[in-house]
Amino acid sequence: MVYGYLFPVIFLVAFRVLYRSEPVPMMRHMGQLLTVTILGSTCLGMPTTMVSERERGVWRRYRLAPVAMTALISSAIGVRFFISVTAGLLQLLLAMAIGMSLPKHPLDLCVVFTFVSFAFLGLGLVLASMADNVPSVQALGQCIFLPMLIVGGVAVPLDSLPKWAQRVADFFPGRYAVESLQACFTGTGMSSSGFDFLALTLIGISGFFAGAKMFRWDAQQRFAGRGKSWLVAVVAAWGLIGILAEAGIESHKAPPQSSRAALPAAITSAHPVASGTPAPTVAVPKSIAPSGGTKPEKSRHQSTIWQDVTVDEINQNTDFGLLPSDDDVVAPIARKDVAPPPEIADQLGALKAALPEWAPGKVADPVQRVRNLLLVAAVPDVSRAEILEGYVPRIVFDQLQQDFPKEELVRLLFWVAVHPSSGDASAAGQMDQLGLENFVGNTDTLRERVSVYGLKLVGRLIGKIPVR
């Protein structure tokens, strides 16, 4: 009851307090909350119950019954899966009671929830087989539960973690659970979770295999005396998944942080940066890196001031086909013929009314003014405000076109795009004046998204990207 039902409710209340200013309560965090629900039930609740029963001699008596071992273990796992499902439904109902809308892909959510439960039930069986008594199983459970919460992408969003923690998270199943579950609420559903399914399946299979081999019926049997070698299968599965993710096999990995923002893949690194010197070769974030294609040819002309930028220079330095699509999870832009959901219509209306008078959008320097307005489009994207992120750029683009003549705007946008590390990004901390959440944290990814949105508008203005 504690691990299965009370933990999920406590976390939901805590997240509601932390994110009470969001226009759609809990929608951005249900992947995290459901992962906590499954973790608590399978890695704390189930092992504790099984070890407690083994200590009392219950499993020894089960072993004497004329019932197959697989049926006995499967029944215990089946009960825990039922508890996970009902606890997840309880969380959903409570979230909807305080204003959350239905997930975008409810059927996909059922499938993904089953995959996540499979992975963590296998892990729970391993913990139950390793522990000799209840205190030790609770300690082992916390050794898995707490690191996944803190550095595994469960309680703390991955893009808020330092680079080393993002790499550590690649080896934890929690991040794949959160990403696949969250995609069913605000993303594209199962279609974007191929690697997540692979990771969860391998972790689940290795867990069930090792747990079954190490399973003990009698409290007198000690873990130290048998079966430890089967843990190699579990460790190998976790290691393999992490290595594949680090090698770039995973398609939705959080972009790495760096000391300077990376130029988007669409811009050749031969273009000068703010200092006027050639830009060094930089690692393109995997979130926008192309899977193939050729590098654009080096520019024959490189402006030293924004007023000298020409359309020829833009075309020579930019491959607009390498930009993420407007329907991508990176830098999305909603179609003009798609009306925003009713629950954010008022917030978007307030943003549109406030933007012309927003102080950072009226600074004297035109380059900084454009950068500040593009930050308004980038902050919801980087902050994972999935419902808002596609509609805010439309308002920003309209405001930019009202503030600047077309030819001047093209030059300014391209200049900002190829100088991601210059200028001031402090306007990201003034989003509350527009009814958005202020951005707090490393601005490298934010600056990269400013470049992407800038290029997307340039492409529209010069006819390289169709206006939808």
Secondary structure, DSSP 8 states (H G I E B T S, - for coil): -IIIIIHHHHHHHHHHHHTTT-SSTTGGGHHHHHHHHHHIIIIIIHHHHHHHHHHTTHHHHHHHSSS-HHHHHHHHHHHHHHHHHHHHHHHHHHHHHTT----S-HHHHHHHHHHHHHHHHHHHHHHHHH-SSHHHHHHHHHHHHHHHHHTSSSSS-GGGS-HHHHHHHTT-HHHHHHHHHHHHHHS-GGGG-HHHHHHHHHHHHHHHHHHHHH--SSTTS-GGGS-GGGHHHHHHHHHHHHHHHHTT--SS------SS----TTB-TTSB-TTSSB-------TTT--SS-------S---SSGGG--HHHHHHHB-GGGS--TTSSSS----TTS---HHHHHHHHHHHHHGGG-GGGG-S-HHHHHHHHHHHHHHHHHTT-TTTTTTHHHHHHHHHHHHS-HHHHHHHHHHHHT-TTSS--GGGGGGGGGTS----S--HHHHHHHHHHHHHHHHHHTTSS---
